[in-house]
Amino acid sequence: MCFAVYDFLFIPLYTPKTIIPQTGFDMDRYLTKTNCKGCYARSKCFIQRTKKAEKFYESVKTHISYKRGETIVKEGMPVTNILYVIDGLVKVYIESPDKNIIIKLLNSDDFIGLTSLFGDDTYYFSASALKDTRLCSIDREGIKDLVTMCCDFSRELSNWYCKNYNIMLTKCLNLGLRQLNGKLANTLLYLNREEFRGIDIFSHISRKDLAELSGMSMESVVRILAEFSEGKLIEIKGKRIEIKDLERLKIINQRG
């Protein structure tokens, strides 16, 4: 299992070579069996901050690669494994007949499916890759055992739940109470968070994604972006958006 991105050689403990006879397609490009001891990013993943996890280290996990635009999970699917984002960018969203609502974006060091670890084992959202993404698929029972055995991991998990609960409350406030300017200001501030810096976030998301993050129409997003640009709050360079007046944007966000 691994939990981060690092550019050095990966030599797995066990790498089966799987070829589909009809096509000669090399599955190793997309799926690799390994465990934490054979993981190229083990030295940097958060599991290193836990103790008494030897059994979990040794359990076999699967690294899966997704191309940009590929669906990772679909709303209504059963949650059989917990997915950890090794590297890449993922959008988590709720589908509806008219439009989708993006709940949050995930990059390295985040999970898909943890909300179903205890309780209902169904995905109530969909997720797809916004750029080429690699995930670690972990057996649910292995995560449950780790929670039971390891206080350090339980604390890490509690922090994750608290962080995501706050994100959901903010999303509800943004969708239900803010006016359009406040909605878009909130989304731009969200994309300006530390976790998205250094990955050139706007090169991977479209104006449609901005609209779905904000709970707005794409036409409204384009119009208000132009207003923000004219007011010198932001600078637009092609797809990229640079915040020029962070304090004023925060005021718009607070006033809704």
Buried (B, 14 or more C-beta within 10 A) or exposed (E): BBBBBBEEEBEBEEBEEEEEEEEEEEEBEBEBBBBBEBBBBBEBBBBEEBEEBEEBBEBBBBBBBBEEEEEBBEEEEEBEBBBBBBBBBBBBBBEEEEBBBBBBBBBBBBBBBBBBBEEEEEBEBBBBBBBBBBBBBBBBEBBEBBBEBBEBBBEBBEEBEEEBEEEEEBBEBBBEEBEBBBBBBBBBBBBBEEBBEEBEBBEBBEBBBBBBBBBBEBEBBEBBBEEBBEEEBBEEEEEEBEBBBEEBBBEBBEEB
